[in-house]
Amino acid sequence: MASESSFDVVSKVDKQEVSNALNQASKEVAQRYDFRGVGADIDFSGEKILIKANSEERALAVLDVFQSKLVKRGISLKSLDSGEPYASGKEYRIESSIKEGIAQDQAKKITKLIRDEGPKGVKAVIQGDELRVSSKSRDDLQEVIALLKGADLEVDLQFVNYR
């Protein structure tokens, strides 16, 4: 009898790469001429990334610099959750955070997608903030991975523990 093969679908972010991208963005903001004298700053405090500038456009420009540094470091922008610029005193702020794990509603969407469009005999089980996909056929699992990579989902997915 053939044993079951499986893999896990997770959404994880390398914290060190985020920190490196943040440091690079901070250095670029400090050195760039168009950010001089506008109070532009990017800072990491615990779980939140705080972007400050004296105008909404400058705050969005700092966010754009940070996003480009994340992409260069191989971190998907789907992992970055940014709010809208808001006024705080004389400056504008944008609060962002890094999303990790698959939210319950997203996990349900993914399992429904696998059930509806994936090969028969493939089971997807939600385990906390990740999914375990199993099947008797490894080819079916490869099909599911291709299906999920091609799907337009709101989370950045990685496939681990393929056995």
C-alpha positions as CSV (number, residue, x, y, z in Angstrom):
1,M,0.0,0.0,0.0
2,A,1.3,3.4,-0.9
3,S,2.0,5.8,1.9
4,E,0.6,9.3,1.9
5,S,2.8,12.2,0.8
6,S,2.2,15.7,2.1
7,F,3.5,19.2,2.3
8,D,2.7,22.3,4.4
9,V,1.6,25.6,3.1
10,V,2.9,28.5,5.2
11,S,3.3,32.2,5.1
12,K,6.5,33.2,6.9
13,V,8.9,36.2,6.5
14,D,12.6,36.3,7.3
15,K,12.8,38.9,10.1
16,Q,16.5,39.5,9.4
17,E,15.8,40.4,5.8
18,V,13.1,42.8,6.9
19,S,15.5,44.4,9.3
20,N,18.2,44.7,6.6
21,A,15.7,46.2,4.2
22,L,14.6,48.7,6.9
23,N,18.2,49.7,7.6
24,Q,18.9,50.2,3.9
25,A,15.8,52.3,3.4
26,S,16.7,54.4,6.5
27,K,20.2,55.1,5.1
28,E,18.8,56.0,1.7
29,V,16.2,58.3,3.2
30,A,19.0,60.0,5.3
31,Q,21.2,60.5,2.2
32,R,18.8,61.4,-0.6
33,Y,18.6,65.1,-1.5
34,D,14.8,65.1,-2.0
35,F,14.3,64.0,1.6
36,R,16.4,66.7,3.1
37,G,14.5,69.1,5.4
38,V,11.2,67.3,5.1
39,G,11.5,65.4,8.4
40,A,11.4,62.0,6.5
41,D,12.1,59.1,8.7
42,I,11.4,55.3,8.9
43,D,11.5,53.5,12.2
44,F,10.8,50.1,13.6
45,S,9.1,49.9,17.0
46,G,8.3,46.4,18.1
47,E,5.7,45.0,15.6
48,K,5.0,48.3,13.7
49,I,7.0,50.1,11.1
50,L,6.5,53.9,11.4
51,I,7.1,56.2,8.5
52,K,7.1,60.0,9.1
53,A,7.4,63.0,6.9
54,N,6.0,66.6,6.7
55,S,3.8,65.9,3.7
56,E,1.6,63.0,2.5
57,E,3.6,62.7,-0.7
58,R,7.0,62.5,1.1
59,A,5.6,59.8,3.5
60,L,4.4,57.8,0.5
61,A,7.8,58.2,-1.2
62,V,9.5,56.8,1.9
63,L,7.1,53.9,1.9
64,D,8.0,53.3,-1.8
65,V,11.8,53.3,-1.0
66,F,11.1,50.7,1.8
67,Q,9.0,48.6,-0.6
68,S,11.7,48.6,-3.2
69,K,14.3,47.4,-0.6
70,L,11.9,44.6,0.5
71,V,11.5,43.4,-3.1
72,K,15.3,43.5,-3.7
73,R,15.7,41.2,-0.6
74,G,13.1,38.7,-1.9
75,I,10.2,39.6,0.4
76,S,6.8,39.7,-1.2
77,L,4.9,43.0,-0.8
78,K,1.9,40.8,0.1
79,S,3.6,40.4,3.5
80,L,3.6,44.1,4.1
81,D,0.4,45.6,5.5
82,S,0.4,49.4,5.2
83,G,-2.2,51.8,6.3
84,E,-3.1,55.1,4.8
85,P,-1.1,58.3,5.5
86,Y,-2.7,60.3,8.4
87,A,-1.8,63.7,9.9
88,S,-0.4,63.7,13.4
89,G,0.4,67.2,14.5
90,K,2.6,68.8,11.8
91,E,3.7,65.6,10.2
92,Y,2.1,62.7,8.2
93,R,2.6,59.1,9.4
94,I,2.1,55.7,7.8
95,E,1.9,52.7,10.1
96,S,2.9,49.3,8.5
97,S,3.3,45.8,9.8
98,I,4.6,42.5,8.5
99,K,2.0,39.8,8.2
100,E,3.0,36.2,9.1
101,G,0.8,33.1,9.1
102,I,-2.3,32.4,7.1
103,A,-5.4,34.0,8.5
104,Q,-8.4,31.7,9.1
105,D,-10.5,33.2,6.3
106,Q,-7.6,33.0,3.8
107,A,-7.0,29.4,4.9
108,K,-10.6,28.5,4.2
109,K,-10.4,30.1,0.7
110,I,-7.2,28.1,0.0
111,T,-8.8,24.8,1.1
112,K,-11.9,25.6,-1.0
113,L,-9.7,26.3,-4.0
114,I,-7.9,23.0,-3.6
115,R,-11.2,21.1,-3.1
116,D,-12.9,22.7,-6.1
117,E,-10.0,23.0,-8.7
118,G,-7.4,20.6,-7.4
119,P,-7.1,16.9,-8.3
120,K,-9.4,14.4,-6.6
121,G,-8.1,12.6,-3.5
122,V,-6.1,15.6,-2.2
123,K,-6.9,16.6,1.4
124,A,-6.2,20.0,2.9
125,V,-6.4,20.5,6.6
126,I,-6.0,23.8,8.5
127,Q,-3.5,23.5,11.4
128,G,-3.3,26.8,13.2
129,D,-1.8,29.4,10.8
130,E,-0.7,26.9,8.2
131,L,-2.2,24.2,6.0
132,R,-1.3,20.5,5.6
133,V,-2.0,19.2,2.1
134,S,-1.8,15.4,1.7
135,S,-2.4,12.8,-1.1
136,K,-1.4,9.3,-2.1
137,S,0.1,10.7,-5.4
138,R,3.1,13.0,-5.4
139,D,2.0,14.2,-8.9
140,D,-1.3,15.5,-7.4
141,L,0.7,17.4,-4.8
142,Q,2.8,19.0,-7.6
143,E,-0.4,20.0,-9.3
144,V,-1.7,21.6,-6.1
145,I,1.5,23.6,-5.7
146,A,1.2,24.8,-9.3
147,L,-2.5,25.7,-8.7
148,L,-1.7,27.8,-5.6
149,K,1.3,29.5,-7.3
150,G,-1.0,30.5,-10.1
151,A,-3.9,31.6,-7.9
152,D,-4.2,35.3,-7.1
153,L,-4.2,35.2,-3.3
154,E,-3.7,38.0,-0.8
155,V,-1.0,36.1,1.2
156,D,2.5,35.2,0.2
157,L,2.8,31.4,0.3
158,Q,5.7,29.0,0.8
159,F,5.7,25.3,0.5
160,V,7.7,23.3,3.1
161,N,8.1,19.8,4.5
162,Y,7.5,18.1,1.2
163,R,7.6,14.4,1.9
